[in-house]
Amino acid sequence: MFSRATGNACVASPQRHPLVVAISLAAGSLLLAGCLGGGGGGSSDGPSDRAKLTLANGEILGRATDDTLIWHGVPYAQPPVDELRWRAPQPPQDWTGTLDARERGPECVQAETTTQWQRTSRMVGEEDCLTVDIYRPNRRNFQDESLPVYVWIHGGSNNFGTAKQYDGSTLANHSDVVVVVVQYRLGPLGWFFHPEVQTGGADPLSDSGNFGTLDTVRALEWIRGNIAEFGGDPDNVTITGESAGGHNVLNLMVSPEASGLFHRAMSQSGSMNTRSPTAARNSANSHVEWLIRLLEDRKTPDTPITADQARQMREEMEAAGTLGEYLRAAEGRDLYQAVFNYSSLSAYGAVEDGAVIPTGGWIPSFTSGDFNNVPLILGANEYEQKSFMPLYGAAVKGALPSIPSPPDKTWLDLLDVAFEGTQTLDEVLPTQQDKDTYDITGYHGGRAWRAKYVDQLARLISQHQPATYTYDFRWGTQSGPAPFNFIYGAGHAADISFFFGTGEGLFELPFTEQNEPGRVALQRTMMNYLADFARDGDPNGSQSEEQPTWNAWTPAADQDKIMVFDATNTEADVGMSAEELTLAQVNTAWVDALTAAGLTPTEAGTLRSLFGQSGSYSTP
């Protein structure tokens, strides 16, 4: 981690990284290119010289563009390797020399995901990955400033994602903030609840299984102690995240470990349930058995062991007290590979351990008012589920026998329609019933997402925090180009390019010359609201004074409570709505619409189970 001393040859310019999102992530963005020219240090105050700083742990050298100072891969914790694997993160150690922060650090261990959100069999990343990227405006005497701090926690089902996907330059300069992008442990390295790697109560935090959650806490502790050196205000920190990142924001709101470390919060399309200790332990047992199968099958590939044999080996090692050593000796990538080979990578919700995450998860805390009570924005996208629906083509095909669509076509073929143009929408969905089924499922699946993760939470939280604001992002349907507007529209992760003010939109598909005036106006509007919110917890202020007032959530019927973000091709289309959603209402409307489209009750139920939401936040 600390071997990147200055004086090495300038690293190659980073290439554009794919948008990787799956079951919950976040849209990609343009990465920065080029190297920092010349040296740093000295007494001059040229734009490049300002990127050299002295922190508590040592000196770092970042990159400079004409308008932005950037530091990549700055460690906020010790590498979680060897004896620190499955332990609460520890503060970083001092380094000697100058840490080269001009290049992006490695992503955390994960399965590679394509631009179309499909897994490959390739495992990437390193366990030594607990770093932050920092962006701020490039100007003189910046260390005397005290700018709001905007912390971004990436999405990706808590099993993939990286800081490499995000460029905070535009956001930092437009909103005059310090942007911090956090990486954290993922998958079975980030959330693993098993007694064989626990301390038996000697270290309750390490026993929690919530290592990825604790990484974000440690990052906030690092920010509190170091961000002033970057011209940021440690007493004005806004935590934000999308999808699994939004889940992690909500985890921080209820975690006693995060108390006092942030002052505002925003959850964009927050999702996923927290898990009971029983469910987390069962999941960990499965992980162990998949790992045993992977390692044993490598020894004797011609005679692979069975699942029962793997279970027996796990139980024998547990009885002998050797399983912990076995797990720590495994390669980090193998822990991921094992899941990929013998199961599927599911979302990793935080564990309700009672120390890091309260027993029962979010709802008891938000109901009682016993949480880190700060101004909050909750939001969702109109067609959240459409970003995932094509990936479920085979499952949906077999579940809808009454729809006479072409026998050789499934929703998976919509990827060819959207990305390659080798097929047409009418070839894949030739009948009106085909199209109606897809659109009804996408719309009500998105409404169910909002009902659970925006409206339900806002009703609870607003009783204790009057500065609770909500939004419904709808851009992409009326202004997105065909066939994107039908296949994806305002799908999951579509709002990220608007709050960040950069990138090329969901899957890098929808931004065109024709819709540029309206979408740029919407980007500026959304960034203005966010800039004011980050400054004082109210999205209405100097940046947004020419925009519609964003009212706080109210339980009162027929009163404005949610901001709608949309745009025509020529202008932003923004305003308040009094609409309030409940899961019961959404599910009733969903069934009625699918029935009217000619689906059977079984078919309608299957689509709801695949793309809907349960009423429970906790897995028993």
Residue pairs with C-beta under 8 A, 6 or more apart in sequence:
1 75
1 79
1 128
2 75
2 93
2 95
2 96
2 99
4 73
4 99
4 100
4 101
4 103
5 97
5 98
5 99
5 100
6 39
6 40
6 61
6 97
6 98
6 100
8 100
10 35
10 36
10 102
11 35
11 102
11 103
13 33
13 34
13 35
14 31
14 32
14 33
14 103
14 104
14 164
15 31
16 28
16 30
16 31
17 28
17 31
17 162
17 164
17 165
18 28
18 113
18 114
18 115
19 27
19 28
19 115
19 165
19 493
19 506
19 507
19 508
20 28
20 113
20 114
20 115
20 117
20 156
20 160
20 161
20 162
20 165
21 27
21 113
21 117
21 155
21 156
21 161
21 243
21 387
21 492
21 493
22 113
22 117
22 119
22 156
22 157
22 159
22 160
22 345
22 388
23 157
23 243
23 346
23 347
23 388
24 155
24 156
24 157
24 243
24 244
24 247
24 269
24 271
24 272
24 347
24 492
25 117
25 154
25 155
25 156
25 157
25 160
25 161
25 242
25 243
25 244
25 492
25 493
26 154
26 155
26 156
26 161
26 165
26 166
26 242
26 243
26 245
26 493
26 496
27 165
27 493
27 494
27 496
27 497
27 503
27 505
27 506
27 507
28 115
28 165
28 503
28 508
29 165
29 166
29 167
29 496
29 497
29 500
29 502
29 503
30 167
30 502
30 503
30 504
31 104
31 164
31 167
32 63
32 65
32 70
32 167
32 169
34 63
34 65
35 63
35 102
36 48
36 51
36 61
36 62
36 63
36 64
36 102
37 48
38 48
40 48
40 49
40 51
40 52
40 61
40 98
41 49
41 52
42 49
45 140
45 141
47 64
47 66
47 138
48 64
50 64
50 69
50 138
50 140
50 142
51 61
51 62
51 63
51 64
51 69
51 70
51 71
52 59
52 60
52 61
52 62
52 98
53 59
53 60
53 62
53 71
53 143
53 229
53 230
54 60
54 229
55 74
55 226
55 229
56 225
56 226
57 75
57 92
57 93
57 94
57 95
58 94
58 95
58 96
58 97
58 98
58 99
59 97
59 98
59 99
60 71
60 74
60 98
60 99
60 100
60 101
61 98
61 99
61 100
61 101
61 102
62 69
62 70
62 71
62 72
62 101
62 102
62 134
63 69
63 70
63 71
63 72
63 101
63 102
64 70
64 138
65 138
65 169
66 138
67 137
67 138
67 169
67 173
68 135
68 136
68 137
68 138
68 169
68 172
68 173
69 135
69 136
69 137
69 138
69 142
69 230
70 133
70 134
70 135
70 169
71 101
71 133
71 134
71 230
72 101
72 102
72 103
72 104
72 105
72 131
72 133
72 163
73 101
73 103
73 104
73 105
73 106
73 131
73 133
74 99
74 101
74 131
74 132
74 133
74 134
75 92
75 130
75 131
76 89
76 92
76 130
76 131
76 132
76 182
76 218
76 219
76 221
76 222
76 223
77 89
77 90
77 91
77 92
77 130
77 215
77 218
77 219
77 222
78 84
78 89
78 90
78 91
78 92
78 93
78 130
79 127
79 128
79 129
79 130
80 86
80 87
80 89
80 127
80 128
80 130
80 185
80 189
80 211
80 215
81 127
81 128
82 328
83 328
84 90
85 127
85 189
85 197
85 328
85 332
86 189
86 192
86 197
86 206
86 211
86 327
86 328
87 203
87 206
87 211
88 203
88 205
88 206
88 208
88 211
88 214
88 218
89 130
89 211
89 214
89 215
89 218
91 218
91 221
91 222
92 222
104 133
104 163
104 164
105 129
105 131
105 133
105 163
105 183
106 125
106 126
106 128
106 129
107 124
107 125
107 126
107 129
107 161
107 162
107 163
107 164
107 183
108 125
108 126
108 127
108 129
108 130
108 162
108 183
108 184
108 185
108 186
108 189
108 190
109 123
109 124
109 125
109 126
109 127
109 129
109 186
109 187
109 189
109 332
109 333
109 335
109 336
110 123
110 124
110 125
110 156
110 159
110 160
110 161
110 162
110 186
110 187
110 336
111 119
111 120
111 121
111 122
111 123
111 124
111 159
111 160
111 336
111 340
111 345
112 119
112 120
112 122
112 123
112 124
113 119
113 120
113 156
113 160
114 120
115 419
115 507
115 508
116 415
116 419
116 507
117 387
117 388
117 391
118 391
119 340
119 345
121 340
123 333
123 336
123 337
123 340
125 162
125 333
126 332
127 185
127 189
127 332
129 183
129 185
130 183
130 184
130 185
130 215
130 218
130 219
131 163
131 183
132 163
132 180
132 181
132 182
132 183
132 219
132 222
132 223
133 163
133 166
133 168
133 180
133 181
134 178
134 179
134 180
134 181
134 230
135 167
135 168
135 169
135 171
135 172
135 178
135 179
135 181
136 142
136 147
136 172
136 177
136 178
136 179
136 230
136 231
136 232
137 172
137 173
137 176
142 230
142 231
143 228
143 229
143 230
143 231
144 231
145 231
145 232
146 228
146 231
146 232
146 233
146 236
147 176
147 177
147 178
147 231
147 232
147 233
148 175
148 176
148 177
148 178
148 232
148 233
148 236
148 237
148 238
148 534
148 535
149 177
149 178
149 180
149 223
149 227
149 232
149 233
149 234
149 236
149 237
149 238
150 168
150 171
150 172
150 175
150 177
150 178
150 179
150 180
150 238
150 240
150 530
150 534
151 180
151 182
151 219
151 220
151 223
151 237
151 238
151 239
151 240
151 262
152 166
152 168
152 179
152 180
152 181
152 182
152 240
152 241
152 245
153 182
153 184
153 216
153 239
153 240
153 241
153 245
153 248
153 249
154 161
154 162
154 163
154 165
154 166
154 181
154 182
154 183
154 241
154 242
154 244
154 245
155 161
155 241
155 242
155 243
155 244
155 245
155 246
155 269
155 493
156 186
156 243
156 244
156 245
157 243
157 244
157 272
157 345
157 346
157 347
157 348
158 186
158 187
158 190
158 191
158 212
158 244
158 247
158 248
158 272
158 347
158 348
158 349
159 186
159 187
159 345
159 346
159 347
159 348
160 186
160 187
160 345
161 186
161 244
161 245
162 183
163 181
163 182
163 183
166 181
166 500
167 500
167 502
167 503
168 179
168 181
168 500
169 502
170 500
170 501
170 502
171 177
171 179
171 499
171 500
171 501
171 502
171 527
172 178
172 179
174 501
174 524
174 527
174 531
175 527
175 530
175 531
175 534
175 543
176 531
177 232
177 531
177 534
178 227
178 230
178 231
178 232
180 219
180 223
180 227
180 232
182 215
182 216
182 219
184 190
184 212
184 215
184 216
184 219
184 248
185 211
185 212
185 215
186 212
186 348
187 335
187 336
187 339
187 345
187 348
188 284
188 287
188 335
188 336
188 339
188 348
189 211
189 332
189 335
189 336
190 211
190 212
190 215
190 348
191 209
191 210
191 211
191 212
191 213
191 280
191 348
191 349
191 350
191 351
192 209
192 211
192 284
192 287
193 208
193 209
193 277
193 280
193 281
193 283
193 284
193 351
193 353
194 209
194 281
194 284
194 285
194 288
194 327
195 281
196 288
196 318
196 323
196 324
196 327
197 324
197 327
197 328
198 206
198 207
199 206
199 207
200 207
201 207
204 355
205 214
205 257
205 355
205 356
207 353
207 355
208 214
208 351
208 353
208 355
208 356
208 357
209 280
209 284
209 351
209 353
210 251
210 350
210 351
210 353
210 356
210 357
212 248
212 348
212 350
213 248
213 251
213 252
213 255
213 350
213 356
213 357
214 257
214 356
216 239
216 248
216 251
216 252
216 258
217 252
217 255
217 257
217 258
217 261
220 237
220 239
220 252
220 258
220 261
220 262
221 261
223 232
223 234
223 237
223 261
224 234
224 237
224 261
225 234
227 233
227 234
227 237
228 234
235 263
236 263
236 534
236 535
237 261
237 262
237 263
237 264
238 262
238 263
238 264
238 265
238 266
238 533
238 534
239 249
239 252
239 262
239 264
239 265
239 266
240 249
240 265
240 266
240 267
240 268
240 499
241 247
241 248
241 249
241 266
241 267
241 268
241 270
242 268
242 269
242 493
242 495
242 496
243 268
243 269
243 270
243 271
243 492
243 493
244 271
244 272
244 347
244 348
245 268
245 270
246 267
246 268
246 269
246 270
246 271
246 453
247 267
247 270
247 271
247 272
247 349
247 350
248 350
249 265
249 266
249 267
249 270
250 267
250 270
250 362
250 457
251 274
251 350
251 357
251 362
252 258
252 261
252 262
252 265
252 372
253 265
253 362
253 365
253 371
253 372
253 374
253 376
254 357
254 358
254 361
254 362
254 365
254 366
254 371
254 372
255 356
255 357
255 358
255 372
256 355
256 356
256 358
257 355
257 356
258 372
259 372
260 372
262 372
262 374
263 374
263 375
263 537
264 374
264 375
264 376
264 533
264 534
264 537
265 374
265 375
265 376
265 377
266 376
266 377
266 378
266 379
266 530
266 533
267 376
267 377
267 378
267 379
267 453
268 379
268 380
268 495
268 496
268 499
269 379
269 380
269 381
269 384
269 449
269 453
269 492
269 493
269 495
270 378
270 453
271 347
271 449
271 453
272 347
272 348
272 349
273 349
273 361
273 614
273 616
273 617
273 618
273 619
274 349
274 350
274 351
274 352
274 357
274 361
274 362
274 617
274 618
274 619
275 283
275 349
275 350
275 351
275 352
275 618
275 619
276 351
276 352
276 618
276 619
276 620
277 351
277 352
277 353
278 620
279 619
279 620
280 351
285 314
286 343
287 335
287 338
287 339
288 314
288 323
288 327
289 307
289 310
289 311
289 313
289 314
290 310
290 338
290 339
290 341
290 342
290 343
291 327
291 330
291 334
291 335
291 338
292 305
292 310
292 313
292 314
293 304
293 305
293 307
293 310
293 338
293 341
293 342
294 334
294 337
294 338
294 341
294 342
295 330
295 334
296 304
296 305
296 310
296 313
297 304
297 305
305 313
314 323
317 323
317 326
336 345
339 345
349 619
350 356
350 357
350 361
351 357
352 358
352 359
352 360
352 361
352 618
358 364
358 365
358 370
360 618
361 617
361 618
362 457
362 617
363 460
363 617
363 618
364 370
365 371
366 457
366 460
366 461
366 464
367 460
369 463
369 464
371 461
371 464
373 464
373 465
374 465
374 537
375 465
375 467
375 468
375 469
375 533
375 537
375 538
376 461
376 465
376 467
376 468
376 469
377 469
377 470
377 471
377 530
377 533
377 539
378 453
378 454
378 457
378 458
378 461
378 468
378 469
378 470
378 471
379 454
379 470
379 471
379 472
379 473
379 495
380 446
380 449
380 450
380 453
380 454
380 471
380 472
380 473
381 446
381 449
381 472
381 473
381 474
381 490
381 491
381 492
381 493
381 494
381 495
382 443
382 446
382 447
382 472
382 473
382 474
382 477
382 489
382 490
383 442
383 443
383 445
383 446
383 476
383 477
383 488
383 489
383 490
383 491
384 445
384 446
384 449
384 450
384 491
384 492
385 441
385 442
385 445
385 446
385 449
385 491
385 492
385 611
386 442
386 445
386 446
386 487
386 488
386 489
386 491
386 492
387 488
387 491
387 492
387 493
387 494
387 506
388 492
388 611
389 396
389 411
389 414
389 438
389 441
389 442
389 445
389 611
390 411
390 412
390 413
390 414
390 415
390 418
390 487
391 412
392 411
392 610
392 611
393 410
393 411
393 412
393 413
393 414
394 410
394 412
395 610
396 410
396 411
396 607
396 610
397 405
397 410
397 411
399 603
399 606
399 607
399 610
400 437
400 599
400 603
400 606
400 607
401 603
402 598
402 599
402 600
402 603
403 431
403 433
403 434
403 437
403 598
403 599
403 603
404 431
405 429
405 430
405 431
405 434
406 427
406 428
406 430
409 427
409 428
411 428
411 438
413 423
413 427
413 428
414 425
414 428
414 429
414 487
416 422
416 423
416 428
417 423
417 424
417 425
417 427
417 428
417 483
417 487
418 483
418 484
418 487
418 488
418 507
418 509
419 507
419 509
424 483
425 435
425 482
425 483
425 486
425 487
428 434
429 435
429 438
433 597
433 598
435 486
436 597
437 594
437 597
437 599
437 607
439 486
440 590
440 593
440 594
440 597
441 590
441 594
441 607
441 611
442 489
442 491
442 611
444 586
444 587
444 589
444 590
444 593
444 612
445 590
445 611
445 612
446 490
447 581
447 586
447 589
447 590
448 583
448 586
448 587
448 590
448 611
448 612
448 613
449 613
450 472
450 581
451 581
451 582
451 583
451 585
451 586
451 613
452 583
452 613
452 615
453 613
454 470
454 472
454 562
454 581
455 470
455 562
455 580
455 581
455 582
456 582
456 583
458 468
458 470
458 553
458 561
459 553
459 555
461 468
462 468
462 552
462 553
462 554
462 555
463 555
466 552
467 537
467 538
467 552
468 552
468 553
469 533
469 539
469 550
469 551
469 552
469 553
469 563
470 553
470 561
470 562
470 563
471 562
471 563
471 564
471 565
472 562
472 563
472 564
472 565
472 577
472 579
473 490
473 494
473 495
473 498
473 565
473 566
474 490
474 564
474 565
474 566
475 490
475 494
475 495
475 498
475 519
475 522
475 565
475 566
475 567
476 484
476 485
476 488
476 489
476 490
476 491
476 494
476 505
476 506
476 510
477 485
477 489
477 490
478 485
478 566
478 568
478 573
479 485
479 515
479 518
479 519
479 566
479 567
479 568
479 569
480 488
480 489
480 510
480 515
481 509
481 510
481 512
481 514
481 515
484 509
484 510
485 510
488 494
488 506
488 507
488 509
488 510
491 506
493 506
494 505
494 506
494 510
495 526
495 565
496 503
497 503
497 504
497 505
497 506
497 511
497 523
498 519
498 522
498 523
498 526
498 527
498 565
499 526
499 527
499 530
501 523
501 524
501 527
504 511
505 511
505 519
511 519
514 569
515 567
515 569
517 569
517 570
517 571
518 567
518 568
518 569
518 570
518 571
518 572
518 573
519 567
521 567
521 571
521 572
522 565
522 566
522 567
522 572
522 573
522 574
524 572
525 544
525 547
525 565
525 572
525 574
526 565
528 543
528 544
528 547
529 539
529 540
529 543
529 544
529 547
529 550
529 563
530 539
531 543
531 544
532 538
532 539
532 540
532 541
532 542
532 543
532 544
533 539
535 541
535 543
539 550
540 549
540 550
544 550
547 574
548 563
548 574
548 575
548 576
549 576
550 563
550 576
551 560
551 561
551 563
551 576
553 561
553 562
554 560
554 561
557 578
557 580
558 578
559 578
560 576
560 577
560 578
561 576
561 577
561 578
561 579
561 580
562 576
562 577
562 578
562 579
562 580
563 574
563 575
563 576
563 577
564 573
564 574
564 575
564 576
564 577
565 574
566 572
566 573
566 574
567 573
567 574
583 613
583 615
587 608
587 612
590 604
590 608
590 612
591 601
591 604
591 608
594 603
594 604
594 607
595 601
595 604
599 607
